């Protein structure tokens, strides 16, 4: 019986060791803040899961997803992190195909735009899926629509839509095409603009606000410039969304979308 006991005991120890190795997930070593994504490569359309560890849990700590190479002051798509939570995860909507970084900003009230941790990942798409996506972003001009019946030959039409937002409702944003101003967009407003076929670059320009006390228009400092390029086809319609956020500086965004 003693011999059998000696034989069984090592085997039981090995089984316990294997189970412990399988189920035990080690926590990050040390106190350094860590951020990473669930995967290094995502397919287009997948939500992005960003994990964080060793967070100080401050009220205004936040994380964002931005294109690789963006300045540290770039806010991108951002989310505030739960107060008091030292580790966890947040989900972000699927970004367009490209190379990105997940970044965290801890002690933001004191440190400002100092990145506490970053992690690179990619979003890929097949040529077939990309062609399908671009088709959903455009439609043919409707000849029965009075707003579209007189589009010049060889040109496309872009609807520029300002997304309503209470916080930035008093801020107007200038829109440029090829570096030239075309319109100043107010909150919850839209503008139609016909453009020649080809790659057309839209950017945001000056941000302005009506100073009620001084009864004048003053320019507001912006932390970045919104930009998007549309591959315009003659006889097609596109929709461009303008959004202005405050975090804590004014940040304008431009994005192509579809109404289907």
C-alpha positions in Angstrom: 0.0 0.0 0.0 2.9 2.4 0.7 4.3 1.7 -2.7 1.0 2.5 -4.4 0.7 5.7 -2.4 4.1 6.9 -3.6 3.1 6.3 -7.2 -0.2 8.1 -7.0 1.0 11.2 -5.1 3.3 12.6 -7.9 0.6 12.0 -10.5 -1.9 14.0 -8.4 0.6 16.8 -8.0 1.1 17.0 -11.7 -2.7 17.2 -12.3 -3.1 20.0 -9.8 -0.2 21.9 -11.4 -1.7 21.6 -14.8 -5.1 22.8 -13.6 -3.5 25.7 -11.8 -1.6 26.7 -14.9 -4.7 26.5 -17.0 -7.1 28.5 -14.8 -4.7 31.0 -13.2 -4.3 34.2 -15.2 -1.4 36.2 -13.8 -2.0 39.9 -13.1 0.5 42.4 -14.6 3.6 42.6 -12.6 4.6 45.8 -10.9 2.7 49.1 -10.8 3.2 50.2 -14.4 -0.1 51.1 -16.2 -0.8 48.7 -19.0 -3.3 48.8 -21.9 -3.9 46.3 -24.7 -6.5 45.1 -27.1 -8.0 41.7 -27.1 -6.5 41.0 -30.6 -3.7 42.5 -32.6 -5.6 42.2 -35.9 -9.4 42.8 -36.1 -11.6 42.3 -39.1 -13.6 45.4 -40.2 -16.9 45.5 -38.4 -15.7 44.0 -35.2 -16.0 46.0 -31.9 -12.6 46.8 -30.3 -12.1 45.5 -26.8 -9.5 47.5 -24.9 -8.2 46.1 -21.6 -6.6 48.2 -18.9 -4.6 47.3 -15.8 -3.1 49.3 -12.9 -5.3 52.3 -13.4 -5.3 54.8 -10.6 -9.1 55.0 -10.9 -9.4 58.8 -11.1 -12.6 60.4 -12.1 -11.3 62.0 -15.4 -9.0 59.2 -16.6 -9.9 58.3 -20.2 -8.8 56.1 -23.1 -9.1 56.5 -26.8 -8.4 54.9 -30.2 -6.5 57.0 -32.8 -4.6 56.3 -36.0 -1.0 55.3 -35.5 1.2 58.4 -35.7 -1.4 60.8 -34.4 -0.1 63.4 -31.9 -0.7 62.7 -28.2 -3.2 65.6 -28.2 -5.4 63.7 -30.6 -8.6 62.6 -28.8 -10.0 60.3 -31.4 -12.9 58.2 -30.3 -12.6 58.4 -26.5 -14.3 57.0 -23.4 -14.0 57.9 -19.7 -12.9 55.1 -17.5 -15.0 54.0 -14.5 -14.0 55.8 -11.4 -12.3 53.6 -8.8 -11.7 50.7 -11.2 -8.1 49.6 -11.3 -8.5 47.1 -14.1 -11.2 46.2 -16.6 -12.1 46.8 -20.3 -14.1 49.1 -22.6 -15.6 48.4 -26.0 -15.3 50.8 -29.0 -17.3 50.9 -32.2 -15.5 49.4 -35.2 -13.2 52.0 -36.9 -12.4 52.0 -40.6 -9.6 49.7 -41.9 -6.1 50.9 -40.9 -3.5 50.9 -38.2 -4.4 52.3 -34.7 -3.3 52.8 -31.2 -5.3 52.4 -28.0 -4.1 55.0 -25.5 -4.8 55.7 -21.8 -4.5 59.1 -20.1 -4.2 58.9 -16.3 -4.2 61.8 -13.9 -5.3 64.0 -16.8 -6.3 66.9 -14.6 -2.7 67.3 -13.5 -0.7 65.8 -16.5 -2.7 66.8 -19.5 -2.0 65.0 -22.7 0.6 62.7 -21.3 0.1 59.1 -22.6 0.2 56.7 -19.7 0.1 53.6 -21.9 -0.4 52.7 -25.5 -1.0 49.6 -27.7 -0.9 49.2 -31.5 -3.4 47.1 -33.4 -4.8 46.8 -37.0 -8.2 46.7 -38.7 -8.2 44.9 -42.0 -10.8 44.4 -44.7 -10.9 42.2 -47.9 -11.1 44.0 -51.3 -14.6 42.6 -51.8 -15.8 44.0 -48.4 -14.2 47.3 -49.1 -15.9 47.7 -52.4 -19.3 46.8 -50.7 -18.6 49.3 -48.0 -17.9 52.1 -50.4 -21.0 51.4 -52.3 -23.1 51.8 -49.2 -21.5 55.2 -48.7 -22.9 56.6 -52.0 -26.0 56.5 -54.0 -27.0 57.8 -57.5 -28.5 61.3 -57.9 -32.3 61.2 -57.7 -33.6 63.1 -60.8 -37.1 63.4 -59.1 -35.6 65.2 -56.1 -35.6 69.0 -56.7 -32.4 69.4 -54.7 -30.6 67.0 -57.0 -32.1 67.4 -60.5 -29.7 70.1 -61.7 -26.4 68.6 -60.7 -23.9 69.6 -63.5 -22.5 66.9 -65.7 -19.3 65.3 -64.4 -20.0 66.4 -60.8 -21.2 64.7 -57.6 -23.2 66.1 -54.7 -22.2 66.2 -51.0 -24.6 66.8 -48.2 -22.7 68.3 -45.3 -24.7 67.6 -42.1 -23.9 69.2 -38.7 -24.7 66.8 -35.9 -26.7 68.5 -33.1 -24.9 68.6 -29.8 -26.1 70.8 -26.9 -22.6 71.5 -25.5 -21.2 72.8 -28.8 -24.5 74.3 -30.0 -23.2 77.9 -29.9 -20.0 77.0 -31.8 -19.8 77.4 -35.5 -17.3 75.4 -37.6 -15.9 76.4 -41.0 -15.7 73.8 -43.7 -13.0 73.8 -46.4 -12.6 72.0 -49.7 -9.1 71.7 -51.0 -8.1 74.3 -48.4 -10.7 76.9 -49.5 -13.6 77.8 -47.2 -17.0 77.0 -48.6 -19.4 77.3 -45.6 -19.7 78.0 -41.9 -21.8 75.2 -40.3 -24.1 76.0 -37.4 -25.5 73.4 -35.0 -28.1 71.1 -36.4 -27.8 72.5 -40.0 -26.9 71.1 -43.4 -25.4 72.3 -46.6 -25.4 71.0 -50.2 -22.2 71.3 -52.3 -21.5 70.0 -55.8 -18.0 68.9 -56.5 -16.1 67.5 -59.5 -15.3 63.8 -59.7 -12.1 62.7 -58.1 -10.5 62.6 -54.6 -12.0 65.6 -52.8 -10.4 66.6 -49.5 -12.7 68.2 -46.8 -11.2 69.8 -43.7 -12.5 71.9 -40.8 -11.2 75.5 -40.4 -11.9 78.1 -37.8 -14.2 77.6 -34.9 -16.1 80.6 -33.8 -18.5 81.5 -31.0 -20.8 84.5 -30.4 -19.6 86.4 -27.3 -22.9 87.6 -25.8 -21.2 89.9 -23.3 -19.1 91.7 -25.9 -21.6 91.2 -28.7 -19.0 90.0 -31.2 -17.8 86.8 -32.9 -14.6 85.4 -31.4 -12.4 82.6 -32.6 -12.0 79.5 -30.4 -8.8 77.4 -30.2 -9.2 73.9 -31.5 -7.0 70.9 -30.5 -7.1 69.4 -33.9 -8.5 69.6 -37.5 -11.1 67.3 -38.8 -10.4 65.8 -42.2 -11.8 63.3 -44.7 -11.3 62.5 -48.4 -14.2 61.4 -50.5 -13.7 59.5 -53.8 -16.5 61.3 -55.7 -18.1 59.7 -58.8 -20.0 61.8 -61.3 -23.8 61.6 -60.7 -23.5 60.2 -57.2 -24.5 61.6 -53.7 -22.5 61.5 -50.5 -23.1 62.4 -46.9 -20.5 64.1 -44.7 -21.1 64.4 -40.9 -19.7 67.3 -38.9 -19.4 66.9 -35.1 -17.8 69.2 -32.5 -16.9 67.9 -29.1 -15.4 69.5 -26.0 -12.7 67.4 -24.3 -11.6 69.7 -22.6 -10.7 71.7 -25.8 -12.9 72.0 -28.8 -12.3 69.1 -31.3 -14.1 69.0 -34.7 -14.7 65.7 -36.5 -15.6 64.9 -40.1 -16.8 61.5 -41.2 -18.4 59.9 -44.2 -21.7 58.0 -43.6 -24.7 56.6 -45.3 -28.4 57.1 -44.7 -29.6 53.6 -45.7 
